[in-house]
Amino acid sequence: MLDKTGGIYSVEIVPEKRGGGYGRLLLQDLVAVARKRKLTRLYLWVKATNTPARRLYTRVGFEETGTYYPKCLEPDFAVTMELIL
């Protein structure tokens, strides 16, 4: 069976709309589309210090799977996350 993986590259909610549930709704829609397209998993990475985003991804069902050190975040790092569909 072929692994059909999707990646979420960037999600951002404008500051004045944060906390209104828009991020959760957007992620739920992305997950629904992934399931409709018969993907087997979704992955993403998020800056380790972005606690609100990490909490949101966890609530939607993503699990932390490791760390990632992209050059664009130096000297910080990111947490990799995955959702098995």
C-alpha positions as CSV (number, residue, x, y, z in Angstrom):
1,M,0.0,0.0,0.0
2,L,1.3,3.4,-1.0
3,D,1.8,5.9,1.9
4,K,-0.1,9.0,0.9
5,T,1.2,11.8,3.1
6,G,0.2,15.4,3.2
7,G,2.1,18.3,4.7
8,I,0.8,21.6,6.2
9,Y,3.3,24.2,5.3
10,S,2.0,27.4,6.9
11,V,-1.1,28.4,8.9
12,E,-1.6,31.8,10.4
13,I,-4.6,33.6,11.7
14,V,-4.4,37.4,11.8
15,P,-3.8,38.7,15.3
16,E,-7.2,40.3,15.7
17,K,-9.0,37.0,14.9
18,R,-6.9,34.7,17.1
19,G,-8.7,32.9,19.9
20,G,-12.0,32.9,17.9
21,G,-11.8,29.3,16.8
22,Y,-10.8,30.1,13.2
23,G,-7.5,28.1,13.5
24,R,-9.4,25.0,14.7
25,L,-12.0,25.3,12.0
26,L,-9.3,25.7,9.3
27,L,-7.4,22.6,10.6
28,Q,-10.6,20.6,10.8
29,D,-11.4,21.4,7.2
30,L,-7.8,20.5,6.1
31,V,-8.2,17.2,7.9
32,A,-11.5,16.6,6.2
33,V,-10.0,17.3,2.8
34,A,-7.1,15.0,3.5
35,R,-9.4,12.2,4.5
36,K,-11.6,12.8,1.4
37,R,-8.4,12.5,-0.8
38,K,-7.6,9.3,1.1
39,L,-4.3,10.5,2.6
40,T,-2.9,8.3,5.3
41,R,-1.3,11.0,7.4
42,L,-0.6,14.7,7.7
43,Y,2.6,16.3,9.0
44,L,3.8,19.7,10.0
45,W,6.4,21.5,12.0
46,V,5.9,24.4,14.4
47,K,8.3,26.6,16.2
48,A,8.9,25.0,19.6
49,T,8.1,28.3,21.5
50,N,4.7,28.7,19.8
51,T,2.8,27.1,22.6
52,P,-0.7,28.2,21.4
53,A,-0.2,26.6,18.0
54,R,1.2,23.4,19.5
55,R,-1.8,23.2,21.8
56,L,-4.2,23.7,18.9
57,Y,-2.5,21.0,16.8
58,T,-2.7,18.6,19.7
59,R,-6.4,19.3,20.2
60,V,-7.0,18.5,16.6
61,G,-5.3,15.2,17.0
62,F,-1.6,15.8,16.0
63,E,1.1,14.2,18.1
64,E,4.6,15.5,18.6
65,T,7.1,13.2,16.8
66,G,10.5,14.9,17.2
67,T,12.5,18.0,16.6
68,Y,13.6,19.8,13.5
69,Y,16.3,22.5,13.1
70,P,15.4,24.6,10.0
71,K,18.0,27.3,9.2
72,C,15.2,29.9,9.1
73,L,14.6,29.4,12.8
74,E,18.2,29.5,14.0
75,P,19.0,29.5,16.9
76,D,15.5,28.2,17.7
77,F,14.1,24.9,16.7
78,A,10.8,23.4,15.7
79,V,8.7,20.4,16.8
80,T,7.5,18.0,14.2
81,M,4.0,16.8,14.5
82,E,1.9,14.1,12.7
83,L,-1.7,13.1,12.5
84,I,-2.5,9.5,11.4
85,L,-5.6,9.5,9.4
